[in-house]
Amino acid sequence: MSREIVVADASCLIVLEKIQELPILKPLFGEILITEEVKAEFGLNLPDWLKVRQIKNRSMNDALNLNLDKGEASSIALCLEISNSILIIDEKKGRRIAQDLGVKIVGTLGVILKAKERGFIDSIEKILEKLENANFRISQALKAKILDHSEGKTS
């Protein structure tokens, strides 16, 4: 089975950079593709494992831009061009549109869970606290669910 190609929207990159956890993406996924729009939104120098890929289907991108910001629209458009891809995206409207178009998605919290399961981070609680301190919104119900899930995976 071939490995999924990971495409990231800016929100995950920005919040993980803000809490100094961006490097966990590399061992989890290896190379991650981003668009020029996401690179511009991220606004910082890119680590060598974040690769900028051009979108071929500009009309799809333009259509998505009517309802989403440039980074989300371009990320979804790129995923639609790549078979066996998964998109890291957090914004609710973008997630819904991506799913409606058949794009496989994961959010920042799913990435954190995966990092914990694979042993790349020690404490989900510490990461969640850092995320909340960085104004990343997490409902108490979702937080409890994530902590329950992570505790079930450790032993």
N, C-alpha and C positions, 0 to 999 in steps of 0.2 A: 504494500500500500504506500503510495507516495505521500510525502509530508505536505500538509497544508501550507499555502503561501499566505503570509500574514500581511494585511494592510492596516495601517493605523490612521485614525483621525487625530486631530491635534489635541483634543481634550485630555486623553489618556497621557500623552507625552508631556503636556504642560503640567498636569497635576503630579505626575510621578517625578518630574524634574523639580517641581516646587518642594516636594518632601524628600528629595535626594534619594529616590528609589528607581530612577530611570534605568540604571544598569541591570535591574532584574529581568528586563525584557530580553536581553541578549542570550543568556543561557536557556531561557524558556523557548524562544522562537528562532534564534540565530539571526538571520537577516529579516528586516521588516521593510516593506515598501511604503512610501508616502508619496503624495503628489506635491507639485510645486506650491499649490495653495496651502497645503498643510505645513510645508517648510516655512512659508511666509508667516503663517499663524503662530508656529512654534517660536520663530524669531531668534533662535540661538544657533550656535554652531552645532552641526549634526555629528553624532558619533559615527564611526565608519560602518556600523551595521544597520544604520538607517539609510536606505537607498531611495533616491528620487526617481520615480517612473512617470513618464508622460502618458496622458490619457489620449487614446486614439479617437474614441467616439465623443467628439465635442458636442454634438447635438443632444446626446443623452445627458451630458454634464450640464448643458444649458437648461434643459428641461428640469433637472433636479434642482438647479440653482433658483428656480422660481419659488420653491418651498423651503429650501435649506440654505445654510451658510455655505460659502465657497469650499471650505475644507471638507465638510460632510458630503456635499454634492460630489466633489471630485473623488473622494475616497470610495463612495458607493459606485460611481461610474467606473473606477479602476477595478473594483472587485467584479463587476459585471463582465469585464474583459478577460478576467483570469479565472480559468476553471480551477476548482479545488482551492478556493481562497476563503479566508475568514477575516472579518472586519472587526477591529477593536473600536467601538463607538459607544458613547455614553448618553448623548442627548436623546430624550424619549421620542421626539418626532422623527429624528434621523434613524433611530433603531426600527421604528415601525415601518417607515418607508423602505429601508433596506430589506427587512424581512418580507414585506409585501412583494418585493422584486426577487425574492429567492436567495438573498445574500445571507450567508451564515454569519452570525455576530457573536461577540463576547464583549462585556464591558470591563472597565478597570477593576471592578470588584471580582469578576470572574478570573481575571489575570492574576490578581492577588491570591485567590484561592488556589489556582494552579501552581503558583510559585511556592506556596506553603506545602501543598501535596508533594511537590517534587523536591522539597528540602532547601529551596533557595532563600527562604526567609524563616526566621525563628518564631515570630509572634504576629499573628494576624491582628490581635488587639492593638499592638503598638502601631501598626500600619494604619488601622482604622482611625485611631486617635490622631495620627499625623494628617490623615486625609481630612478629618473633620476640622482640625485646626487650620487647614488650608482652604476652608470653606467649600469642600466637596460635600454635597448633600447626600446623606444616607439616612433613610428612615430607621427608626428604632426597630421596627419589625424586620427589616432587611438585615440590619446589623446583628440582631439576635439569630436570625436564620444562618448567616454566614459563620458566626461564632459556633453555633451548634454543629454545622457541617464540618468546620475545621477541627473541632474537638473529636468528632467521629472518625476523622482520618488520621489522627495522631495516636499511636500506641504501639 
